[in-house]
Amino acid sequence: MNVNLAVEYAKAGFFVFPCSAQRRQREPHDRLPFGKAEKRPLVSSWSKDASNDPVQVCKWWSESPHALIGLPCKQNRLLVIDADRHSADEDGVAHFAALCEAHEPLPPHPVVLTDY
């Protein structure tokens, strides 16, 4: 369940907030056989209300057990590059690789690969 992961993030010092897991109706251009998640914040002011308190995190997920986990970049001092592949003509991964190749390689960094 997402609550367990959200609590682990909080215990590690990351600020989190819950987001809607509801899916929109599938559009013809969607790559996957289901619509995209809304990912709408479920707290009124996510940038201020994000918390790393496990008690608060558990409270939020008890109210919305299927919520996705939002990580606000500024509070967590993160830079995220989301290189999506929306279509054959829109390959963010290839564009980002070319950008890195044209300049210098990136220093060691975490990478997350997802299929959806």
C-alpha positions as CSV (number, residue, x, y, z in Angstrom):
1,M,0.0,0.0,0.0
2,N,1.1,3.5,-0.7
3,V,0.8,4.5,3.0
4,N,3.7,2.3,3.9
5,L,6.0,3.9,1.3
6,A,4.8,7.4,2.2
7,V,5.6,6.7,5.8
8,E,9.1,5.4,4.8
9,Y,9.7,8.6,2.8
10,A,8.6,10.6,5.9
11,K,10.9,8.7,8.2
12,A,13.8,9.3,5.8
13,G,13.0,13.1,6.1
14,F,11.2,13.6,2.9
15,F,8.1,15.8,2.8
16,V,5.1,14.1,1.2
17,F,1.5,14.8,0.4
18,P,-1.4,12.7,-0.9
19,C,-2.6,13.0,-4.6
20,S,-5.7,11.6,-6.3
21,A,-5.3,8.2,-7.9
22,Q,-8.5,8.7,-9.9
23,R,-8.0,8.0,-13.6
24,R,-9.4,10.1,-16.4
25,Q,-11.2,8.4,-19.2
26,R,-8.7,7.0,-21.7
27,E,-7.9,9.3,-24.7
28,P,-7.0,7.9,-28.1
29,H,-3.4,9.3,-27.8
30,D,-2.8,7.6,-24.4
31,R,-0.1,5.0,-24.7
32,L,-1.5,2.7,-22.0
33,P,-4.9,0.9,-22.1
34,F,-6.2,3.1,-19.3
35,G,-6.5,6.8,-18.7
36,K,-3.8,8.9,-17.0
37,A,-4.0,9.4,-13.2
38,E,-5.2,12.9,-12.2
39,K,-2.5,13.3,-9.6
40,R,-4.4,16.2,-8.1
41,P,-3.2,17.1,-4.6
42,L,-5.6,16.1,-1.9
43,V,-4.5,18.8,0.6
44,S,-5.4,22.4,0.1
45,S,-2.0,23.9,0.0
46,W,0.4,21.0,-0.9
47,S,3.5,23.2,-1.1
48,K,3.0,24.4,2.5
49,D,1.2,21.4,4.0
50,A,3.5,18.6,2.8
51,S,4.8,16.8,5.9
52,N,7.5,14.5,7.0
53,D,5.6,13.6,10.2
54,P,4.6,9.9,10.0
55,V,1.5,10.5,12.1
56,Q,0.2,13.1,9.7
57,V,1.1,10.9,6.8
58,C,-0.9,8.0,8.3
59,K,-3.8,10.3,8.9
60,W,-3.9,11.5,5.3
61,W,-3.7,7.9,3.9
62,S,-6.3,6.6,6.4
63,E,-8.7,9.2,4.8
64,S,-7.5,8.4,1.2
65,P,-6.0,4.9,1.2
66,H,-5.5,4.7,-2.5
67,A,-3.7,8.1,-2.7
68,L,-0.6,8.5,-4.8
69,I,2.5,10.0,-3.1
70,G,3.4,13.6,-4.0
71,L,7.0,14.8,-3.3
72,P,7.4,18.5,-3.4
73,C,10.7,19.2,-5.1
74,K,11.5,22.5,-3.4
75,Q,11.1,21.3,0.2
76,N,12.9,18.1,-0.5
77,R,15.7,20.0,-2.4
78,L,15.2,17.8,-5.5
79,L,15.7,18.4,-9.2
80,V,13.6,16.0,-11.2
81,I,13.9,15.6,-15.0
82,D,10.9,13.7,-16.3
83,A,11.9,12.4,-19.7
84,D,8.7,10.8,-21.0
85,R,8.1,8.9,-24.3
86,H,4.6,10.2,-25.3
87,S,5.0,9.0,-28.9
88,A,7.6,8.0,-31.5
89,D,8.0,11.7,-32.3
90,E,8.1,12.8,-28.6
91,D,10.9,10.8,-27.0
92,G,12.1,12.8,-24.0
93,V,14.5,10.0,-23.1
94,A,16.4,10.3,-26.4
95,H,16.3,14.1,-26.3
96,F,17.7,14.2,-22.8
97,A,20.4,11.7,-23.8
98,A,21.4,13.9,-26.7
99,L,21.5,16.9,-24.5
100,C,23.8,15.1,-22.0
101,E,26.0,13.9,-24.9
102,A,26.4,17.3,-26.4
103,H,27.6,18.7,-23.1
104,E,29.2,16.6,-20.3
105,P,28.0,13.4,-18.7
106,L,25.9,13.9,-15.6
107,P,27.5,13.1,-12.2
108,P,26.3,9.9,-10.5
109,H,22.6,10.2,-9.7
110,P,19.5,8.1,-9.0
111,V,17.4,7.0,-12.0
112,V,13.8,5.7,-11.8
113,L,12.4,3.7,-14.8
114,T,8.7,3.2,-15.1
115,D,6.5,1.5,-17.6
116,Y,3.5,3.7,-16.9
